[in-house]
Amino acid sequence: MALVLVVDDDAAIRRLLHQTLERAGYNVIDADDARSAMTAVDHHDPDAVLLDLGLPGRDGLELVPLIARRPATALLVVSAREGTDDKVAALDLGADDYVTKPFDSEELLARLRVALRRRDTVTGRQIQVGDLSIDLADHLVRRRGTEVHLTRKEYEVLTMLAEHPGRVVTHRQLLERIWGKADPRVEYLRIVIRNLRQKIEAPDPIGSLVQNELGIGYRLKCDT
């Protein structure tokens, strides 16, 4: 089973997460500060890290890029910080997801499953997310076997979201990669998202595939 590192200076939270994860079948190790967290990452090479931001000695945000540069490790921030700025900063630095305390254990487990699966989503030159198939070599998108005709910007946005299914991709990340800069006016992106939704979702009785994280960015819906 996957090995999960829980990093939190609150013993009660560590105990709760430890028990929740073990019941779900994960192997679990703990750390209560930044130094022991990075030692555990280096020595144990965990499959996933649940990281609190309020750590003694060093802010957890400083650890995000250090952990995120390990492509085989999924990183979920689990923090009491509710501000949009903290969420955007963590996601821009490479976190796979951001869960706010107090959290629902089942939702946390679902987000962890999505983050772990994300590592295996891209295979060769083909991306498959649900009933969407994206052929990177031929720039073709199909849904339920039917080709979907997209503009270049719509295709680029969809591809970036599909590379990280279930993960929030921030406005800044999308704008920098696709438009070449983090333009503070996100109207261009919103127009592309609106048109993309019309093409890949309708008719869709089960809800939006491209989900909006208000003030932060977008995520591509992924089964949990």
Salt bridges, closest charged atoms under 4 A:
ASP8 OD2 - LYS101 NZ 2.60
GLU22 OE2 - HIS18 NE2 3.09
ASP30 OD2 - HIS18 ND1 3.13
ASP42 OD1 - ARG70 NH1 3.38
ASP45 OD1 - ARG70 NH2 3.17
ASP47 OD1 - ARG119 NH1 3.66
ASP52 OD1 - LYS101 NZ 3.48
ASP59 OD2 - ARG81 NH2 2.74
GLU62 OE1 - ARG58 NE 3.00
ASP86 OD1 - ARG81 NH1 3.92
ASP96 OD1 - ARG118 NH2 2.09
ASP96 OD1 - ARG167 NH1 3.65
ASP97 OD1 - ARG111 NH1 2.98
ASP97 OD2 - ARG219 NH1 3.47
GLU107 OE2 - ARG111 NH2 2.79
ASP131 OD1 - ARG143 NE 2.86
ASP131 OD2 - ARG144 NE 2.88
GLU147 OE2 - HIS149 ND1 3.83
GLU154 OE1 - LYS199 NZ 2.83
GLU156 OE2 - ARG152 NH1 3.08
GLU163 OE1 - ARG177 NH1 2.96
GLU176 OE2 - ARG172 NH2 3.23
ASP183 OD1 - ARG185 NE 3.50
ASP204 OD2 - ARG143 NH2 3.37
GLU213 OE2 - ARG219 NE 3.11
